Amino acid sequence: MSRVAVLGGAGGIGRALVSSLLAQGDEVVVLDLPASLEAHPQDCPGVDIDVTSEVAVADAMAEVARIWPEGVDGFVNLAGWNAVIKPVSEIPTEHFDEVIEGNLRGQWVAAKAVLPLMREGGAMVLISSGLGQFIRPGFGPYAMAKAGVIALTKTLALECAPKLRVNAVGPAVVDTGFIRGGAGRSDERADSIVDLEFHKRVTPMGRVAVAEDIAGPIRFLLGPDSGFMTGQVLWVNGGAYMP
């Protein structure tokens, strides 16, 4: 049994991951926006967090430490969002700053805050994106942020070894509330901001990912079967991107 803190655990991928971790006997704490926790309560403790605020992140990690004074075995950061697809030349500076803050700075702030809680032999899993390396038009700030997450993953892997392993998952499009503006930020039933039919056509597996497709690789990176892996990115995209 492991103790796993899942930041973004009330989102689409997060809910699938949390359910599967609980089913295999792990203890879980979910950290997410208050609106997301209220809309999607889990069968485990929930802690309010806002990754754009260092104070809020520190308070949330202090609560995790109160719940688990023995420490944390696993940490997953699923937090992130993107609601605009436009050329770089048309993106306002304010939007660029928000995307970098929510998808890169927030990963860094949360990682710094959780590190003192992590137990020897623990594992951290960050979430990048295929767009972090497989660049497509219209996703400039998001792609830049996710490329930064890959650099953060590798830096942490070097700096935290051998005490901790730090890896990342790089999904393609996943059919969740994320592509409708983000859990806690929008109506998850709204229209997708990406063309799902197009992505089905260009994916060798003939479909887009669902939340469970991403939860499995995350569990693998948290568990003992990946015990000699650190600083790696698992690409999960149905064959659409083969680096």
N, C-alpha and C positions, 0 to 999 in steps of 0.2 A: 504494500500500500504506500502511495506517495501523497504528499501534500502539494497541490498544484494551484497556483494563482493564475487566473485567466483574465487578462485585461481585454475588454471588448467581448466578454463572455455572454452578453445578452444579444449580440448580433446574430446574423444567420449562421455563419461558420461557428461562432462561439457557442451557440445553443447546441449544435450537433456535437461539438467537441466536449462540452461539459457533460452532456447526457452520456456520452460514451465513456468518459473518465469515471463518472459515478458508477456506471454499470460494471466496470472492471474493479471496483472497490476502492478507488482513490478518494481522498478528501479534496474538495474544491472550494475555493473562494472566487466569486465573480466580481470583477471591478468594472464599472461602466457608468455612463451618464445616468443621472437619476431618472430621466424619462424612459430610458431603455430598460432599466431595472424594474420600473413600475409596469411597463408594458409586457415584459417577458420575465416574470419571476422564476427563479430556478429552485431546485430542491437542495439548496446549499446557501451559505451566507452570501449576501450581496453588499458591496461597499461602493459608495459614491466616489467617482473620480472624474476629473477633467484634465486631460493630458496637456492642455494649453496653459495650465497653472501649476507652477512648481510647488506652491503652498498646498494646493489640493492634492497633488501627487504625494507629497510628503505626509499629509494627514492620512491619506488612504493606506499608505504603506505602514504607518504607525498602527492603524487598525488591524491590518493583516498580522503584524507582529503581536498584537494583543490576542488575536484569535489563535495564532500558532506561535507561542513563545519558543517552541523547539526549533523553529526555522522552516524554510520553504525548500522543497525538493525540485519543483519545476515552476517555471514562469513562462507564460505565453503572452505576447503582445499582439493582439489582432486589431488594435485601434487604428483607424484611418478613414479617409473619405475623399471623394472627388465628385463634384456635381456639374462640372462644366467641361465640355469638349470643344475647344477652340484653338486656332493657331496661336502660337506664342505672341505674334504681333498684335493680337486682339485681346489679350488677357490683361485686365487691370492689375496694377502692382498689388493692390489690396488682396485680390484673389490669390495671386502667387504667394504672398506672405502667409495667408491662411492655410494653403495646401502644404507648404513647407513646414509650417508650425505643427499642423495636425498629423502629418505623416512621417516626418523625420525628427524634428525637434522633440516631439512628444515621445518618440521611441527612445531617444537619448536620455531625456529627463526621467522617464520611467525606469530605464535600465540602471541608471545611477542610483535611483532611490531603492530599488529592490536588491541590489547586489549585497548590501550588508546583511540581508535576511537569508540569503541563499546558503544552503548546507553544502558541506564537502561532497563532491560527487553529483551535484545537481546539474540540471540542464535548463537552458534558456532557448526559446524558439521565437524568433522575430518573423514578421511577415513582410516580405518584399512583394514583387510582382514581376511577371514576364516583361512588363514594360520597363523595368529597371535596366534591361539589357536589349530587349527586342523592341526598339523604338518605333512607335507608330505616330502619325500626325494627329494633332489635337490634344495630346496628353502631356504636353511639355512639363509643367510644374510637378505633376504627379509622377511622371517618369523620373525626373530629377530627384525627387524625394525618395523614391523606391531604390534608385541606384545608390543613394546615400545610405539607405538601410543595409544594403549589401556590404558597403564599406564599414559601417558600424558593426555588423555581425562579425566580420573578419578581424576587426580591431579588438573587439571584446574577446573573441576566441583566443587571440594571442595573449592578451593581457590577463585573462582569467584562468588560463591553463596552468597547472593541471587540476585546479580545484573544481572548475566548472567547464561544461561544454556549451558552446553557443553556436547554433545553426539557424538557418532561415528556410522558409518555404516560399517559393515564387509561383503563385497560381496564375492561370489565365483568367478569363471572365468566369465568374461564379454566379449562378442564378440565385441571388439573395437580395435582401433589401439594400445592400451596398450599391447596386447599380440603379437604384431608384432614389438615390440621394443620401443613403445611410441610415441605419437603425438609430432611433433617437433624434434624428435630424429631419426626417421626412416621413411621408406616408409610404410604408413598405409595399403597399398595393398599387402604387403609381406606375406609370409606364417606365420601362427601362430607358436609361439615357444612352444605351448602346444597342446596336442592331443584333439581336440574338440570332436571327436567322442567318445573317451573314457569317457570324462566328461559327455556327453549326456547319456551314458549307466549307469553311476553310480549315476545319479541324479534322484530322484524319479519323478520329474516333466518332465523328458524325454527330456530336452533341456538345453542349457546354457543360461545365462542371456544376455539380450540386455540392451543398455544404459537406456532406459526408465524404466526398472525394478529397477534400482538403484536411478534414479532421484526422483521417487515417495516417497520412504522412507526418502530421504534427505529433500524434501519439508515438509514432516510431522514433522521432527525434527526441522525445522526452524519455523513452524507455531504454532498457539495457541492450537491446539489439543494435542500437546505434552508439554503443559505448566507446568506440574508437573513431567517432566522427566529430569533428569540430571545425568551425569556419567554413562550412559547406552550405550550398543552396540546393534544395530539392525543387526541381522544376516540375510543376503539376499542370499540364496543359493539353492532354489528349493527343500529343504529338504535333501541336501547332508550332512549337518552338523547340528546336533541337540544337543546343549550343555545342 
